[in-house]
């Protein structure tokens, strides 16, 4: 396996945020009198703000007052993620340290908007490992479109086919593979769907597994 750079999703992949986010969304739904539909929520994972809004409006139907729900959700979300460190997922620091020791440039490609992403990574003490970011507010088309991964590769000045990509969500895997990257999926809340399985990403249980594999191949 030959690669020259590594690009990482953030929520659910580097940080154990997805369960936190799900619980916050559920609380926001109840606070504004909207039913909580777990499967609809799971379908938004990996999407940027525009994609999330579109999916929720389609899933809940025309009676949804999205601005009210979004405001409550954002208020509760920011109160948590902007002020306390989200736990880092197993094996992440070890992999990032190994990449740094081997002078492999790294980037984050996250659907989260830049100001929130930078705070989350700083609080988790992961910001030191990344050379650049590509964030959801900087692209026209969010995941599963490849635009965000192509932007990250461009900022690293590395051809996409020479990049490793790491994702937890199906939307993210589709995005990375459409960008022609060597893609690992480490599932979190969402299991690989049939469409993703057909694409053939490397599916592993944790970053520890990935690190062992990369070391063996180096």
N, C-alpha and C positions, 0 to 999 in steps of 0.2 A: 504494500500500500504506500504510494508516494503522494505526499501532500506538502504544501508550503505555508498553509495558514489554517486557522480553526475559528469557526464562527458559531456563536452560542445564542440560542433563545435564552430568555431570562426566567420568567415566571413558570414554575412547575418543573424547570430544568436545572437552573442554578439555585433558585430559591424555592423553598417549600411554601409557595404562596397560594396555590390553587385551592386548597381546602379552606384557607383563610378567606379567600375571595368568595368562594361559594357560600360560606356561612354569612358573610357580610351582605351578599346579594339577597339571601333568604330573609335576613333581618329587615333589609330595606323594603322588600316586597310586603311583608306583614305590616310595616310601619305606615305604608301608604295604601293599604287595603287591596293589594294585588296578590293573586295566588302564586305560590312558588312552584314552578315546574322544573324539576331537576334536569330532565333531558333537554329542555330548551336551553337552559343555562350551559350545560356541557357542550352544546353545539357552538357556543360563541368562543370557546377557549382557543386562543391563538390568533384571534382576529383583532384588528385595530378598532378605534372608536366608531368609525363609519360602518364597519362590518358588523360590530356588535349591535348598533342601533337597528340596522336593517334586519338582522336575524331575530332580534327580540320583537320588533314590530310585526314581522311575518309570523312568528310563533304565537304571539299573544293576540293578534288580530287588531282591528281598527278601534276597539274600545280602550286600548292601552294609552294612558297619558304618559308617554315616554319622558318628556321633560321633567315631570314630577318624580317619577321613579329614578331617573338618572341623577337628579340633584340629591335625593336622599342617599342613593347608593354611593355617589362620589364623596359626599360629606362623611359618611361612615368609613369609607375606604381610606380617604386621606388621613383621617384621624388615627388610623392604625399605621399605615405603611410609611407615612412621612415622619413618624416620630419614634418608631421602634424597629429594631433590626428583625427582619424575617429570617428564620433559621436557614442555613445553607444546607443543601442536600448532600447526601453521602457521596464521598469521593470527589467532590467538585474541587476543593482546594488542592488536593493531591494532584489531580490532572492539570490544573492551571499552573501549579508550580513546576511540573515536569515540562510543560510546553514552554514556560519562561526559561527554564534552565537550558532548553534545547533551541532557544532563539526562534521559536515559532510565533509569528505575529498572530494576534487574536482580536476578535471583534465581538460585539453583542448586536444581534438583530432581533429586536423586541417590538411587539405591537404596542407596547406601552409608550405614552408620550415622553419626550426626552426629560423634562424637568422631574417627573416622577421616577423614571428609570435611574437617573443619576443619583437621586437621593437614596433609593433602595439599595443600589450597589455600594454606595459610600457607607451607609449604616451597617451593611453586612460585611464591610471591609474587603470587598471584591474588586472595587474600582481600580486598584493598583495593578491588576493583571491584564487590563484591556487597553489596546492601542487606539481603538476608535469605536464609535457606536453608530448604528442605523436604527432609527426609531419610527414608531407608527405615524407620528405627525409629519414625517419627512417624505412620505411616499403617497402617491395618488391611489394605488391599488394595494390593499393589505393582503396578508396571507389568506388564502392559499396561492395568491399570485406571487411570482418569484421576485418582484421588484425590490423588496427589502433586502433579500440576500444578494442580489446583484449590486445594490448600492453598497452594502458592507464590503463585498469583494473589491469594488472600485476604490473605496476609501483605503483598503489595505494594499491596493495596487497589485493584486494577485488575481490571475484568471480563475473564474468560478470552478472550473473542473479540477483545479489544484487545491481546492478548499475542502476541509472537513466541515460538516454542519451537524449541530447537535440540537435535537428537538424532543419535546414530550408529546405534543399534540399532533393530531392527524392533519389539521390545517397547516401547521408548521412544516411537517414532513413533505407535504405536497408542494409547498413553497420552495423548500430547499432542493428537492429533487427536480423541480421544473427549472431551477437555476443550474442544473447539471452538476450538483455538488455530491461528494461522497457523504452520505447521510446516515447518521445514527439516530435511532429513536429509543429514548429511555422513558417508557410510558409512566404517566402519573395518574390523574383521575380518569383519563380516557384511554381505553384499550385501542390498539391498532384496528382500524376498520378494514373491510375487504378491499376497498380501493387502494388503501395504503399498502396492505400486504402484497397486492399485485405489483406495486412499484419496486418492491424488494429492498427496503432500507435494512441496515444492520440493526436489529432489535436486541437490546441488552437490558439487563435488570438494573444496573447502576453504573455510575462513572468509574467505580473500582474495576468493573469488568472491562470497560473501554480502555482504561489505563494499562491493565495487564496485557491486553491485546496489542496496543500500540507499542508498548515496550518490547514485546516478543517480535514484532515486525520490524523494529528499528535496527 
